[in-house]
């Protein structure tokens, strides 16, 4: 897998962390789960007794055991692969999905074992800043930046992750530029002192600030890659949900209105109104261009869009 200069970790480093995380979960299952060697072997993918031999020997034997774990059969590996490529905008970044975001945000980060049965911290421990957890958090921060419907804003830590800056440096920069954060109830875990999760910067201002940082890498454009949107979600959604369907489609693509507007050669302001469910001029050619950019049938898409805009206009009367 390719690595950009902005990626602080190689893919091999992340894979090593995934292996250690798998062992942490294995330790928890072995220490508190069913008493079944068959189950343990099924989870780990190798004979669990080999781990005991490796622990007793240590050194090269332990490293050999770790490298022999077939991590590609674990979904944690797949989530890490998609997240790594999206977080640092490497080839294959567009394969990340909102399902990945949901599983990482709601399950992996808050729910994965924090340590093994010996108290050794997991690479996903919220009390540490291990590469695997940091990479997952970078993925979430980038996804939230380009999909503002998911959150109200980005925390100082998330800004630091995306700009390749330290948290104190971000605070200093924001203060010098007179940028004030919005205070909300804390979200996510708050075990680290540098989280600042109760104070966020709205995504629009966050994007402007990030674009002025040398370490920030914006999302790559889709280019000539096919935009594989579930057509039925746009064309056959619930009545009156055309704008929501478009938002879902952009979220699945991991892009924003500016990127799609550029690809379709239409006005970003017009597309923003369409996506946000605000009244806009009925522009047939713009709808046709948008349909081509999204790779959906023009006639069906345009008819849905026109109906949506007419209904919005009627509601205003």
C-alpha positions as CSV (number, residue, x, y, z in Angstrom):
1,X,0.0,0.0,0.0
2,X,1.3,3.4,-0.9
3,X,2.3,5.9,1.8
4,X,2.1,9.7,1.6
5,X,4.6,11.9,3.3
6,X,1.7,13.1,5.5
7,X,0.9,9.6,6.8
8,X,2.7,9.4,10.2
9,X,2.7,5.6,10.1
10,X,3.4,2.9,7.5
11,X,0.7,0.3,6.7
12,X,3.0,-2.3,8.2
13,X,3.0,-0.4,11.5
14,X,-0.8,-0.3,11.5
15,X,-1.0,-4.0,10.7
16,X,1.3,-4.8,13.6
17,X,-1.0,-2.8,15.9
18,X,-4.0,-4.7,14.5
19,X,-2.3,-8.0,15.4
20,X,-1.7,-6.8,19.0
21,X,-5.3,-5.6,19.3
22,X,-6.5,-9.0,18.2
23,X,-4.3,-10.6,20.9
24,X,-5.8,-8.3,23.5
25,X,-9.3,-9.3,22.5
26,X,-8.2,-13.0,22.4
27,X,-6.8,-12.6,26.0
28,X,-10.1,-11.2,27.2
29,X,-12.1,-14.1,25.5
30,X,-9.7,-16.6,26.9
31,X,-9.8,-15.2,30.4
32,X,-13.5,-14.5,30.7
33,X,-15.3,-16.2,27.8
34,X,-16.4,-19.8,27.1
35,X,-14.0,-22.5,28.1
36,X,-13.5,-23.8,24.5
37,X,-10.1,-24.3,22.8
38,X,-12.1,-24.7,19.6
39,X,-13.6,-21.3,19.9
40,X,-10.3,-19.7,20.8
41,X,-8.6,-21.3,17.8
42,X,-11.5,-20.2,15.5
43,X,-11.1,-16.6,16.7
44,X,-7.4,-16.4,16.5
45,X,-6.9,-18.3,13.3
46,X,-4.0,-20.3,14.6
47,X,-3.4,-22.9,17.4
48,X,-3.7,-20.9,20.7
49,X,-1.1,-23.3,22.3
50,X,1.5,-21.8,20.0
51,X,0.9,-18.5,21.8
52,X,1.8,-20.0,25.1
53,X,5.1,-21.4,23.6
54,X,5.8,-18.0,22.1
55,X,5.2,-16.2,25.4
56,X,7.5,-18.6,27.2
57,X,10.3,-18.2,24.7
58,X,9.7,-14.5,23.9
59,X,11.9,-12.5,21.5
60,X,11.9,-13.7,17.9
61,X,9.5,-16.5,18.6
62,X,6.9,-14.0,19.8
63,X,7.4,-11.8,16.7
64,X,7.1,-14.9,14.5
65,X,3.8,-15.8,16.1
66,X,2.4,-12.3,15.7
67,X,3.3,-12.2,12.0
68,X,1.7,-15.6,11.5
69,X,-1.8,-14.4,12.7
70,X,-4.0,-14.3,9.6
71,X,-5.4,-10.8,10.3
72,X,-7.1,-10.5,6.9
73,X,-9.8,-12.8,8.2
74,X,-10.6,-10.3,11.0
75,X,-13.0,-7.4,10.2
76,X,-10.8,-5.1,12.3
77,X,-8.2,-5.5,9.6
78,X,-10.6,-4.5,6.9
79,X,-11.8,-1.4,8.9
80,X,-8.2,-0.4,9.5
81,X,-7.3,-0.8,5.8
82,X,-10.2,1.4,4.6
83,X,-9.6,3.9,7.4
84,X,-5.9,4.2,6.8
85,X,-6.3,4.9,3.1
86,X,-9.1,7.4,3.7
87,X,-7.5,9.1,6.7
88,X,-4.3,9.8,4.7
89,X,-5.8,10.0,1.2
90,X,-4.0,7.1,-0.3
91,X,-5.0,5.0,-3.4
92,X,-8.3,3.3,-2.6
93,X,-9.4,6.1,-0.3
94,X,-12.8,6.2,-1.9
95,X,-13.7,2.6,-0.8
96,X,-14.4,3.8,2.8
97,X,-18.1,3.9,3.6
98,X,-20.5,5.3,6.1
99,X,-20.8,1.8,7.5
100,X,-17.0,1.9,8.3
101,X,-17.6,5.3,10.0
102,X,-20.5,3.9,12.1
103,X,-18.7,0.7,13.2
104,X,-15.6,2.7,14.2
105,X,-17.4,5.6,15.9
106,X,-20.0,3.5,17.7
107,X,-18.3,0.2,18.2
108,X,-14.5,0.0,17.8
109,X,-13.3,3.1,19.6
110,X,-15.7,3.1,22.6
111,X,-16.1,-0.6,22.9
112,X,-12.9,-2.5,22.0
113,X,-11.0,-4.0,24.9
114,X,-8.8,-1.4,26.6
115,X,-6.3,-4.0,27.7
116,X,-5.5,-7.7,27.8
117,X,-6.1,-9.8,30.9
118,X,-2.7,-8.9,32.2
119,X,-3.5,-5.2,32.2
120,X,-1.3,-4.4,29.1
121,X,-3.0,-1.6,27.2
122,X,-4.6,-2.3,23.8
123,X,-3.6,-0.3,20.8
124,X,-7.1,1.0,21.0
125,X,-6.9,2.2,24.6
126,X,-8.5,5.6,25.1
127,X,-5.9,6.4,27.8
128,X,-3.0,6.2,25.3
129,X,-2.2,7.7,21.9
130,X,-1.2,4.5,20.0
131,X,-0.9,4.7,16.2
132,X,-4.0,2.5,15.6
133,X,-6.4,4.5,17.7
134,X,-4.9,7.8,16.4
135,X,-5.3,6.6,12.8
136,X,-9.0,5.6,13.4
137,X,-9.6,9.0,15.0
138,X,-8.0,10.8,12.0
139,X,-10.4,8.8,9.7
140,X,-13.4,10.0,11.8
141,X,-12.2,13.6,11.8
142,X,-11.7,13.6,8.0
143,X,-15.1,11.9,7.4
144,X,-16.8,14.4,9.8
145,X,-15.2,17.4,8.0
146,X,-16.5,16.3,4.6
147,X,-19.8,15.1,5.9
148,X,-21.0,17.9,8.3
149,X,-24.4,16.2,8.8
150,X,-22.6,13.7,11.1
151,X,-21.4,16.3,13.7
152,X,-21.7,20.0,14.6
153,X,-18.0,20.6,14.4
154,X,-14.4,19.4,14.9
155,X,-12.6,19.4,18.2
156,X,-9.1,20.8,18.7
157,X,-7.7,17.3,18.7
158,X,-9.4,16.5,15.4
159,X,-8.0,19.7,13.9
160,X,-4.5,18.6,15.1
161,X,-4.9,15.2,13.6
162,X,-5.9,16.6,10.2
163,X,-3.3,19.3,10.1
164,X,-0.4,17.2,11.4
165,X,0.1,19.7,14.3
166,X,0.2,19.3,18.0
167,X,-2.8,20.2,20.1
168,X,-1.0,23.1,21.8
169,X,0.1,24.4,18.4
170,X,-3.5,24.3,17.2
171,X,-4.7,26.2,20.2
172,X,-2.1,28.9,19.7
173,X,-3.0,29.2,16.0
174,X,-6.7,29.5,16.7
175,X,-6.0,32.1,19.4
176,X,-3.8,34.2,17.2
177,X,-6.3,34.2,14.4
178,X,-9.1,35.2,16.8
179,X,-11.1,32.0,16.0
180,X,-13.5,31.1,18.8
181,X,-14.8,27.6,19.5
182,X,-18.4,26.7,20.2
183,X,-19.1,25.0,23.5
184,X,-21.3,21.9,23.6
185,X,-21.8,18.9,25.8
186,X,-18.8,16.5,25.7
187,X,-19.0,13.9,23.0
188,X,-17.0,10.7,22.8
189,X,-14.6,9.7,25.5
190,X,-12.9,12.3,27.5
191,X,-10.1,10.4,29.2
192,X,-7.3,12.3,27.6
193,X,-6.6,15.9,28.7
194,X,-6.0,17.0,25.1
195,X,-9.4,16.0,23.8
196,X,-11.2,19.3,24.2
197,X,-14.3,17.5,23.1
198,X,-16.7,20.0,24.7
199,X,-15.4,22.8,22.4
200,X,-15.6,22.5,18.6
201,X,-15.1,24.5,15.5
202,X,-17.9,24.4,13.0
203,X,-17.0,22.4,9.8
204,X,-17.1,25.4,7.5
205,X,-14.6,27.4,9.6
206,X,-12.6,24.3,10.3
207,X,-12.2,23.7,6.5
208,X,-11.0,27.3,6.0
209,X,-8.5,27.0,8.8
210,X,-7.2,23.7,7.7
211,X,-6.8,24.9,4.1
212,X,-4.2,27.4,5.5
213,X,-2.1,24.7,7.1
214,X,0.8,23.1,5.2
215,X,0.3,19.8,6.8
216,X,-3.4,19.4,5.8
217,X,-4.2,17.2,2.8
218,X,-7.6,17.8,1.3
219,X,-9.7,15.0,0.0
220,X,-8.7,13.8,-3.4
221,X,-11.2,14.3,-6.2
222,X,-12.9,11.3,-7.7
223,X,-11.4,11.9,-11.1
224,X,-12.3,9.3,-13.6
225,X,-13.2,6.7,-11.0
226,X,-16.8,5.5,-11.3
227,X,-19.1,7.1,-8.7
228,X,-20.9,4.0,-7.5
229,X,-23.9,5.4,-5.8
230,X,-26.9,3.1,-5.0
231,X,-29.2,4.5,-7.7
232,X,-32.4,3.3,-6.0
233,X,-31.5,5.4,-2.9
234,X,-31.8,8.5,-5.0
235,X,-34.5,7.6,-7.4
236,X,-36.9,5.5,-5.3
237,X,-36.5,6.9,-1.8
238,X,-39.4,8.1,0.3
239,X,-41.6,10.8,-1.1
240,X,-40.1,14.3,-0.5
241,X,-36.7,12.9,0.5
242,X,-34.7,13.8,-2.6
243,X,-32.4,16.2,-0.7
244,X,-31.8,13.5,2.0
245,X,-31.0,11.0,-0.7
246,X,-28.5,13.3,-2.2
247,X,-26.8,13.9,1.2
248,X,-26.6,10.2,1.8
249,X,-25.1,9.7,-1.7
250,X,-22.4,12.4,-1.0
251,X,-21.7,10.8,2.3
252,X,-21.2,7.4,0.7
253,X,-18.8,9.0,-1.8
254,X,-16.9,10.7,1.0
255,X,-17.0,14.0,-0.9
256,X,-18.7,17.4,-0.6
257,X,-20.9,19.7,-2.7
258,X,-17.9,21.7,-3.9
259,X,-16.2,18.6,-5.3
260,X,-19.4,17.3,-7.1
261,X,-20.2,20.8,-8.4
262,X,-16.7,21.0,-9.9
263,X,-17.1,17.6,-11.5
264,X,-20.5,18.5,-12.9
265,X,-19.5,22.1,-13.8
266,X,-22.4,23.6,-12.0
267,X,-22.7,26.4,-9.4
268,X,-21.8,25.2,-5.9
269,X,-24.4,27.5,-4.4
270,X,-27.1,26.0,-6.5
271,X,-26.1,22.5,-5.6
272,X,-25.8,23.4,-1.9
273,X,-29.4,24.6,-2.0
274,X,-30.5,21.4,-3.7
275,X,-28.7,19.2,-1.2
276,X,-29.9,21.2,1.9
277,X,-33.5,21.1,0.8
278,X,-33.8,24.9,0.1
279,X,-35.7,26.4,-2.8
280,X,-33.6,26.8,-6.0
281,X,-34.1,27.6,-9.6
282,X,-35.2,24.7,-11.8
283,X,-32.1,24.3,-13.9
284,X,-32.7,21.4,-16.3
285,X,-29.2,21.5,-17.7
286,X,-27.7,21.6,-14.2
287,X,-29.7,18.6,-13.2
288,X,-28.6,16.7,-16.3
289,X,-25.0,17.5,-15.6
290,X,-25.4,16.4,-12.0
291,X,-26.9,13.1,-13.1
292,X,-24.0,12.5,-15.5
293,X,-21.5,13.3,-12.7
294,X,-23.2,10.9,-10.3
295,X,-23.6,8.2,-13.0
296,X,-27.3,7.9,-12.7
297,X,-30.0,7.8,-15.5
298,X,-30.6,11.4,-16.6
299,X,-34.3,11.3,-17.3
300,X,-35.3,9.7,-14.0
301,X,-32.9,11.9,-12.0
302,X,-34.0,15.1,-13.6
303,X,-37.7,14.3,-13.2
304,X,-37.2,13.6,-9.5
305,X,-35.2,16.8,-9.1
306,X,-37.8,18.9,-10.9
307,X,-40.6,17.4,-8.8
308,X,-38.6,18.1,-5.6
309,X,-38.0,21.8,-6.5
310,X,-41.6,22.3,-7.6
311,X,-42.8,20.9,-4.3
312,X,-40.5,23.2,-2.4
313,X,-41.8,26.2,-4.3
314,X,-45.4,25.2,-3.7
315,X,-44.7,24.9,0.1
316,X,-43.6,28.6,0.1
317,X,-46.9,29.9,-1.2
